[in-house]
């Protein structure tokens, strides 16, 4: 039986998944802004270098002001926004 090797095009996979990462990040930000006090921001970093040189897209949701920081510390607003 002949051996075969599978190689993946990580850049193409990352590009295909990037839209879903951006949509989920925006959804979490919207949930946090509607349920918590203060304002929350989001950022998507495309092609962030991952392990072994593989690109990975990262989505970040963060607090924009002190009111959001306090609300998240007391009520876990960001954690609840993910659900």
Secondary structure by P-SEA (a helix, b strand, c coil): cbbbbbbbaaaaaaaaaaaaaaaaaaaaaaaaaacccbbbbbbbbccccccccbbbbbbbbbbccaaaaaaaaccaaaaaaac
